[in-house]
Amino acid sequence: MRHKIVEFRHVSFRYGEEHPWVLKNCSFAIYENEAIAIIGHNGSGKSTIAKLMNGLLFPQEGEIVINGRSVTQDSIWDIRKDVGMVFQNPDNQFVGTTVQDDVAFGMENRGIERDEMVRRIDNTLSAVGMQEYRLTEPHKLSGGQKQRVAVASVLAIFPQILILDEATAMLDPRGRTDIMKTVTRVQDQRHLSLITITHDLQEVVQAERVIVMNEGAIWDEAAPRDIFAKKAELRRIGLDIPFVAALSEELRKAGIPINREALNHEELLEELWTSHSIM
Ligand SMILES: Nc1ncnc2c1ncn2[C@@H]1O[C@H](COP(=O)(O)OP(=O)(O)OP(=O)(O)O)[C@@H](O)[C@H]1O
């Protein structure tokens, strides 16, 4: 049984009494080393969940427990050692004049001693393939490189949980794939829990489990294959489905038997070969 690293217990949240409830009685758990995707229509509460996880916001009702600790005003500095977040716009995340200053910044804030900082800068910049840009000014980097540095800055804190909130949204397809490969590798090496908030369906199908938000409530949580089997319902709550899943649906309608829900081209081809040999 895996260790529970994040737990939302009956959490409700709104941005002030004059505002509507954004989250309504949400309960879910995320486990050690698990890769989770959180999806949902615009405004369904995904980013709010991320901000509640590291004490940028606090719920009016319910409790959030991170690595065994309740998130409160008193615990946020410890919580933030465990939870690293990377946001959509890399330009808003830079504070240093060079890449290495930037990675150092979060560690300085947490009182990590100098020799250890140097080791971690080396280690995390290599992990994201940005070692040779150590002395570069961040504004001279491409969008994808900036996001790698943002990931390195967060990893230098040695978090147990890494949250990517639309972190690849401004990148081209190659940039997205590169960042996700890097992050997945580091996740394996360090046994991190990875929480990806995304509209990118390629990223969603790579998760172990998907949490689907709808109007501030958990609509469903299951493996990507089971989630994307519910095509009509997903469309009804304003969500898209992966191209391969939509194609499988059309093929089925045309009378071609496709039994297993395919999540990528290889799986669909396999299904087609199987059904071809049956026919
Ligand atoms: N600072 C704020 N003050 C008031 N309302 C807010 C604030 N931030 C977000 N909201 C509202 O809370 C709701 C949930 O927003 P949130 O950003 O969590 O949604 P989301 O699912 O991440 O959306 P998106 O996919 O568009 O990023 C929205 O209706 C939004 O307008």
The ligand as a MOL file (V3000), in Angstrom:
LIG
                    3D

  0  0  0     0  0            999 V3000
M  V30 BEGIN CTAB
M  V30 COUNTS 31 33 0 0 0
M  V30 BEGIN ATOM
M  V30 1 N -8.4260 35.7020 -7.1670 0
M  V30 2 C -9.6710 35.3520 -7.4690 0
M  V30 3 N -10.7250 36.0690 -7.0250 0
M  V30 4 C -12.0050 35.7210 -7.3250 0
M  V30 5 N -12.3170 34.6420 -8.0860 0
M  V30 6 C -11.3050 33.8960 -8.5580 0
M  V30 7 C -9.9360 34.2090 -8.2940 0
M  V30 8 N -9.1390 33.2890 -8.9040 0
M  V30 9 C -9.9850 32.4300 -9.5260 0
M  V30 10 N -11.2690 32.7950 -9.3300 0
M  V30 11 C -12.4640 32.0910 -9.8390 0
M  V30 12 O -12.4860 30.7870 -9.2870 0
M  V30 13 C -12.9410 29.8370 -10.2460 0
M  V30 14 C -11.9390 28.6990 -10.3740 0
M  V30 15 O -10.7400 29.2290 -10.9090 0
M  V30 16 P -9.4610 28.2970 -11.1780 0
M  V30 17 O -8.3820 29.2030 -11.6810 0
M  V30 18 O -9.1860 27.4560 -10.0000 0
M  V30 19 O -10.0110 27.3750 -12.3630 0
M  V30 20 P -9.2200 26.4390 -13.3790 0
M  V30 21 O -9.9800 25.1600 -13.4180 0
M  V30 22 O -7.7820 26.3830 -13.0110 0
M  V30 23 O -9.4340 27.2240 -14.7470 0
M  V30 24 P -8.5330 27.3050 -16.0960 0
M  V30 25 O -8.6610 25.9930 -16.8030 0
M  V30 26 O -9.2030 28.4150 -16.8350 0
M  V30 27 O -7.1230 27.6350 -15.6650 0
M  V30 28 C -13.1950 30.6180 -11.5340 0
M  V30 29 O -14.5690 30.8910 -11.6100 0
M  V30 30 C -12.4100 31.8900 -11.3390 0
M  V30 31 O -13.0110 32.9630 -12.0030 0
M  V30 END ATOM
M  V30 BEGIN BOND
M  V30 1 1 1 2
M  V30 2 1 2 3
M  V30 3 2 2 7
M  V30 4 2 3 4
M  V30 5 1 4 5
M  V30 6 2 5 6
M  V30 7 1 6 7
M  V30 8 1 6 10
M  V30 9 1 7 8
M  V30 10 2 8 9
M  V30 11 1 9 10
M  V30 12 1 10 11
M  V30 13 1 11 12
M  V30 14 1 11 30
M  V30 15 1 12 13
M  V30 16 1 13 14
M  V30 17 1 13 28
M  V30 18 1 14 15
M  V30 19 1 15 16
M  V30 20 2 16 17
M  V30 21 1 16 18
M  V30 22 1 16 19
M  V30 23 1 19 20
M  V30 24 2 20 21
M  V30 25 1 20 22
M  V30 26 1 20 23
M  V30 27 1 23 24
M  V30 28 2 24 25
M  V30 29 1 24 26
M  V30 30 1 24 27
M  V30 31 1 28 29
M  V30 32 1 28 30
M  V30 33 1 30 31
M  V30 END BOND
M  V30 END CTAB
M  END
